[in-house]
């Protein structure tokens, strides 16, 4: 602890920045795959789709969301939950983009016209370009939509956390581009005062900025302040501003905003510090979504390094999975050095020393806040200033009991944020339901009003009808007796039509019954005649057999083929008559509905009776 000096509202720490600032910013090689988180954004591509560099992949769907653009060309491999570079590595939906190695880009859209652009339009444009600030879009939409005056605009170049030097190298190498971006923001936002504040331990960056900003109306202030001097609330108080009228923007976000406003370039990369237990500490410009393990390998970690720390020496946290990807807030990756076993101590009960409260830059009571966070009492934690905690990590660094204060505050903040998002979603759903009910009620009222107007128009037309047609208006109204007489006449006509129809139906039914009865009688008589003919034939056959027995068979000689006997001929004719009668009976229609059908039925019955009488006459002639 000899390297640490406790100061009011902060701590003086060793910087550990010299190793990573001796080399210029390098560009990381194109990775084989990129993992792009979709927190607060809605995907607008599908798996299997080929995308080009700069193509929009996801749109922001809330005030804290950011648009996501393709850092290179390739194919969308999957859209699924993946571990993220966040405390506890929670799963979040992300796009997995497989690079095709071509880095083919689509044409950039020209930026919107600067003239007459409001600050809300500028905030939405930067959100659509994926330009991030400290906790979301660079310009908060809630502030941009309000009429709050902007008295102080702070460009934050302090970067006081140990090991991290990404902003320092950006201000050194791209000072002119940063100054141009600051000018554009000054023209759009028109603050009363604009200050770029930088820490005293960055002499090269201070010299480059002063050269690039010569003749500007805004000022550069060099401050010597303990860690965490880069926190926005601390800077606001340090520069004499108030939270309601001051806006504090990070240097990296301002530079990305300048690229978007000048060239229409979306934010697809950022500068990351690679340091810690490595051979070649440096800063690199890496594409968003690059795997942390591949990036840190560029700095050649020591063989004995133990894991990867995402962030700086105090705010950083160890990644549970070193294959997770960097995002917009990834300013550093450190190779963790193994700690001696003697220095690893288990957490002990709080001794109430008060060091955490003395050093807290947000003037909180960390020991009380830790108690409520441990009991999951988020309401009490809010009352004790959980939302005001900057998560600087100083309380954990000075705690003699080794309490995990920072981890507890960080996890509780994430839980509180998730609960607030759920509450906002429920409120939005409730508002949509109320608006739907209101719209349905409004539609009903409008429909009733339209019907009433239409009825009024029809009534007005009817009222104008007598004056437009005087002849029809003079026509006398029929009396009650006339109406009754007309009704009686109509009923009489209906009765006559019904009787006529019933008479036709009865005549048709009677004809059908007579035809069927005649057919049945003819069939019976034909059957009787056929039976008598068969009996006569059998008797004739018996007589012929008896006569043949009396004659000699030798004298007879060859016998010629006999012709059919008259009885058999009569039998054949009888059978044909019976078949004709059956056919006539079947041909009679089941329900004749016209006079022609009745005539046909009567004719068929008469033909059947004639056939039967002819068969009787033939039988009588044969017997004679």
Secondary structure as UniProt FT lines:
FT   TURN            2..3
FT   STRAND          5..7
FT   TURN            8..9
FT   STRAND          10..12
FT   HELIX           18..20
FT   STRAND          26..27
FT   STRAND          33..37
FT   TURN            39..40
FT   STRAND          41..43
FT   TURN            47..48
FT   STRAND          50..51
FT   STRAND          56..60
FT   TURN            63..64
FT   STRAND          68..69
FT   STRAND          74..83
FT   TURN            87..88
FT   STRAND          91..99
FT   TURN            115..116
FT   HELIX           119..128
FT   TURN            129..130
FT   HELIX           141..145
FT   STRAND          152..157
FT   TURN            162..163
FT   HELIX           166..173
FT   HELIX           175..189
FT   STRAND          193..199
FT   TURN            200..201
FT   HELIX           203..212
FT   TURN            213..215
FT   STRAND          219..223
FT   TURN            229..230
FT   HELIX           232..238
FT   TURN            239..240
FT   TURN            243..245
FT   STRAND          246..250
FT   HELIX           251..263
FT   STRAND          269..276
FT   STRAND          282..287
FT   TURN            288..289
FT   HELIX           292..297
FT   TURN            298..299
FT   TURN            303..304
FT   STRAND          308..310
FT   TURN            313..315
FT   STRAND          317..318
FT   TURN            322..323
FT   TURN            328..329
FT   STRAND          332..335
FT   HELIX           341..343
FT   HELIX           355..359
FT   TURN            361..362
FT   HELIX           366..374
FT   TURN            375..376
FT   HELIX           378..383
FT   TURN            384..385
FT   HELIX           386..388
FT   HELIX           394..398
FT   TURN            400..401
FT   HELIX           405..468
FT   HELIX           470..474
FT   HELIX           480..550
FT   HELIX           553..556
FT   HELIX           566..587
FT   HELIX           595..623
//
